[in-house]
Amino acid sequence: MEFKSEIERLLQEFLSEREDLFLVNMKISPADDVTIILDGDHGVKVQDCLDVSRAIEFNMDREAHDFSLQVMSAGLSEPLTMPRQYKKNIGRKISVTTQEDTVLEGELLSVDDEKITLQRKYRKPKDIGKGKMDVVEDTDIAFSEIKKALVVIQF
């Protein structure tokens, strides 16, 4: 069996037993450096990464194919790429860059198969008179319009 196909098969076999975890990205370099990025509905523990690593390494023949393997969780610096990741971050502040390079920040209110809804809070000039007024607005953004979305880290 082809190297990449065997890695994918072993990974899917493991993930079928752990439905709370899911694959965000898998990269295999020309030098056969395998990087697997996981996420989970309730986060990813170090033990989860170790378990995935063991499930793959213990079932691959190093004599037949030499490779390196790195399994990690999707950190806060990793962009959100799939609806399942957005759903686990409902209630958190996210920053969305649209295809037109507009940046919108707000609390993630809801997610469905086509779009997300952000509650944005900002100040804008009053229509009449001087000064500014507070605005709270819900904005729907289709997944097709999202170029990049990141969870905003707040201290």
Buried (B, 14 or more C-beta within 10 A) or exposed (E): EEBEEBBBBBBEEBBEEBEEBBBBEBEBEEEBEBBBBBBBEEEBEEEBBEBBBEBBBEEBEEEEEEBEBEBBBBEEEBBBBEBBBBBBBBEEBBBBBBEEEEEBBBBBBBBEEEBBBBBEEEEEEEEEEEEEEEEEEEBEBEBEBBEBBBBEEEE
